[in-house]
Structures are given as C-alpha cells and as structure tokens.
C-alpha cells in the first residue's frame, strides 16, 4: 500500500461548501438486527442484556436521540407470528444446524425494554414465502405490540432481487398490492413502507434499458410501486466485500477494506421521495457474516467511520449496520458457519466465535455520535479528498496525492455559523500493524478552518494497530468500555492544542472541536 503523505494542508475556503449535505439525521448511525438473533441481543423478560442496554444508551447520551433499529434480514422472510407462543422468539433449526423458520409471539415486545426510551423501529415483513396473510399477521402484531409512534416504517421482504423470481415490474405489482392492503387493513393512512431493500448495487445511469431492468428502488418506483402512495423511504443494502464463496473471500482483506478510494456506496437518489428518504437499510464490511482478521478489527472501525461519514456527505439519511450470525440460507460455499457474525459490534452472548465482548467498531459509532451531538442543524462536507460532480470520491488520478489514505470531513452548524465549521474529522487510513516497529503519522494543517487564535480541542479514536480485534485496548477519547456491562472505563482524554497543525498516526482518527469565535 502506498504510504500516506507526511503533511497535508487542507484546502479552503472554510465556508459551507455548495455541495454540503442537508441536515444530518440524528440517527445516522443506526442498527439492523437479524430477526432470528433478536433475543440474543436483547435477552428475555427475566434476563435482559445489560451489555446491549448500556452500549445503546452510551450512543443516545451523546446525541440525545436513540439510534433507530431495523428488525430484519434474510430470516425476516421466514418469520411468522403465533399468538400462543410462550417465549419471545423460537427458531426452528434442523439437526444439521439449518434454520428453517422463526416464530415470534406476544412476549417478543417485552424484550424491547432493553432499548433506550423513544427508540424508533423499522419492521421487516415476510415476502419470499408469498404468503400475504403471514406478513399481515406480523404487521398487525407489530402495530399492536409497540408503543404509539415507536414503529416508523415497515419493509416488505428482504433483498427481493436475490429471490430469483421478480423483475422490477412484477415486484412493483406485488409490493404495491401488499403495501396498500396492509395499510387498509391496519388503518394506516400515510406512506409507511420502506421499498426495495435490494442487495445488488443499482445500475448507473438510471433511465437506461439496463438500469430500468434491474430491480432496485428506482426501477420499482418507475414501474409503479408507489401508485398507491404507500412509499415512505427507499432502502438499498451494501456490503463492500463478501465471503459467500471462495472467489470473493480472496479479496476481502484488511488492506483492501481500509481505503477511502474503494468505498462501495450507492448513488444518491433521495430526490425521488424527499430529503430523508434514501437509507442504506442494511450494510457491513463483508457479507455472509464477515471475515476473521478483517471485520472484527480496528481496521473495520476506521472503515465504518469513513463509510458512515461519507454516506452522510452524499445525503444518505441513515445507515443501519447489520448484526447477527451466519445463516445456511446464504449458501453452502460461504466461509462462516455457526456462531455470531465476525462483523458484529459486540457479542451479547458467548458463541462459537468467541465470548461476550465489544469489538473496535463500536468505538467508531461513539465517534460518530459525539460528532453529531445534540444539534439538529449540522451539515457535513467532504473536505479532502473531495468529490467529483457525480458524487464519486476524488481518486489518485484526479489529484488525491494521499492515495486515498488521508480523509477529512467538515461539520457546519446552521445554528452557529456557515462561514466556518464547528468540527473536523481527520482520518489517517494508512494501515499500521501493531507488530511493526515504527508507526508513521501525518500532520494536517487546518489553519484555513480556524477562525481565531483560540485553543482547539482534540479527541482521538485509537488502538495499537489496525489488526487489533479487542475492544478493551481500543479507546475513544481515552476510554474503553466494559465487556461486562458496557459502561465507560477510565477518564475522558481531551487534548488542547494552540495552533493549527494536528498530527494523526497511521490507523487513527481525530475529532477536532474548533473554537466558536465571536
């Protein structure tokens, strides 16, 4: 990998860029939890997961707004409701370990006590079986079981482009009918459904024969899916790499993952439905449950931070990072079988892949939450390396002299000033292994963005190296978080710097709080 520049002066001007985002959604950094693994994360009525409870509370404490939670994934397409079930959730698993289906019952809703107050839910319904009544039963139970206002959307089907039976037209017809009928049955009078949830990257440009033929949000809308005005948001899924088969597993390496120029983002399409309408409803680094030595590392934490901020900069409203475990339905050739996913932010229970623990990637979500803070008027701009007119990143060939390894984002708060940002996020994505003798660093000159001669506050996301897989040696602002109960360990570490040069080590990120000058 090419080495990072030793010095980088961030270009100006310091004012809010013309292509800055709309106001960042306070739940930008949200979660998707696989239906079959819900109680692994939440616990049950008598033994709730204190670890999950506190880790989610830590995020809300920094923004004042809880993250959103989508309940879904591939097992949503084999999930059914049973009024008489005497346990929150039951997974029917064969002797060979294959999950056949999932059943939820009345006690399922009691597990939601683990979530912070006012947590908003997106519920994924069963489409693949083609049994409309099954989807309606789960939808009705969800509306009845959750608190008023807690359910913010429903999603019909998970990754229907992988069913092998839908075109954009046939999907649109089915989706339109089901969403309309469920709305009528449950007296839902406003757009309430999240459309698409498709897995393959949309074909660009839209409006071409190939683009219209592929099943995604845009092609479904063009085919009339919203003719009954039931569509609230558009969702697409994205995984940068995969271990679903040996060929794709071979390129799912840590070096390939942590590189700003290789982000696999979906093109910006929110103009179809409104400012907050485009979401990435499920994503992570490596599909089919992650890759050991890649998805469970501090390198993934840096990737997660960069991916989420980049998504915000191109007006993706929310990013729902997927959590769960390997599933046989994803294919016989996949690398992972059993246990919990290697890309999870924490293991709430001991499993085949390890004990209860927190992974480095959780700390990236703390960085994001603290960046957003309680503001509802914050906007983000991609300062370095910047963006092309089509929203793609600036490549080395187009002038990124850091070869994708140095990244800077600016945050402007409309309630404070649009002349200068209030914060900067500085990322050094050069890969550093903790066994290497000398750790390189780079110095960012941010003088253009500093409005006056006052001290700058700095908090850092750090670990001994990108290859680290333990959360208890990863720190955000000097603190680690307890594997036992998710609470902070140690005092907050915040630097005060006079001047405008910030040194960031390889495989490290820093959040800069700029002075609010009179």
Secondary structure as GFF3:
##gff-version 3
##sequence-region A 1 518
A	DSSP	beta_strand	7	9	.	.	.	ID=ss1
A	DSSP	beta_strand	29	34	.	.	.	ID=ss2
A	DSSP	three_ten_helix	35	37	.	.	.	ID=ss3
A	DSSP	alpha_helix	38	42	.	.	.	ID=ss4
A	DSSP	alpha_helix	50	63	.	.	.	ID=ss5
A	DSSP	beta_strand	69	72	.	.	.	ID=ss6
A	DSSP	three_ten_helix	74	78	.	.	.	ID=ss7
A	DSSP	beta_strand	79	81	.	.	.	ID=ss8
A	DSSP	beta_strand	89	93	.	.	.	ID=ss9
A	DSSP	beta_strand	99	104	.	.	.	ID=ss10
A	DSSP	three_ten_helix	106	114	.	.	.	ID=ss11
A	DSSP	beta_strand	121	125	.	.	.	ID=ss12
A	DSSP	alpha_helix	132	145	.	.	.	ID=ss13
A	DSSP	beta_strand	151	156	.	.	.	ID=ss14
A	DSSP	three_ten_helix	160	162	.	.	.	ID=ss15
A	DSSP	alpha_helix	168	185	.	.	.	ID=ss16
A	DSSP	beta_strand	193	198	.	.	.	ID=ss17
A	DSSP	alpha_helix	209	213	.	.	.	ID=ss18
A	DSSP	alpha_helix	217	222	.	.	.	ID=ss19
A	DSSP	beta_strand	231	242	.	.	.	ID=ss20
A	DSSP	alpha_helix	246	249	.	.	.	ID=ss21
A	DSSP	alpha_helix	254	257	.	.	.	ID=ss22
A	DSSP	three_ten_helix	260	262	.	.	.	ID=ss23
A	DSSP	three_ten_helix	270	272	.	.	.	ID=ss24
A	DSSP	beta_strand	278	287	.	.	.	ID=ss25
A	DSSP	alpha_helix	298	313	.	.	.	ID=ss26
A	DSSP	beta_strand	319	323	.	.	.	ID=ss27
A	DSSP	three_ten_helix	328	330	.	.	.	ID=ss28
A	DSSP	beta_strand	346	347	.	.	.	ID=ss29
A	DSSP	beta_strand	357	358	.	.	.	ID=ss30
A	DSSP	alpha_helix	361	372	.	.	.	ID=ss31
A	DSSP	beta_strand	378	384	.	.	.	ID=ss32
A	DSSP	beta_strand	406	413	.	.	.	ID=ss33
A	DSSP	beta_strand	423	428	.	.	.	ID=ss34
A	DSSP	beta_strand	441	445	.	.	.	ID=ss35
A	DSSP	three_ten_helix	447	449	.	.	.	ID=ss36
A	DSSP	beta_strand	456	462	.	.	.	ID=ss37
A	DSSP	three_ten_helix	471	473	.	.	.	ID=ss38
A	DSSP	beta_strand	475	476	.	.	.	ID=ss39
A	DSSP	beta_strand	480	481	.	.	.	ID=ss40
A	DSSP	beta_strand	488	489	.	.	.	ID=ss41
A	DSSP	beta_strand	495	497	.	.	.	ID=ss42
A	DSSP	beta_strand	501	505	.	.	.	ID=ss43
A	DSSP	beta_strand	508	513	.	.	.	ID=ss44
###
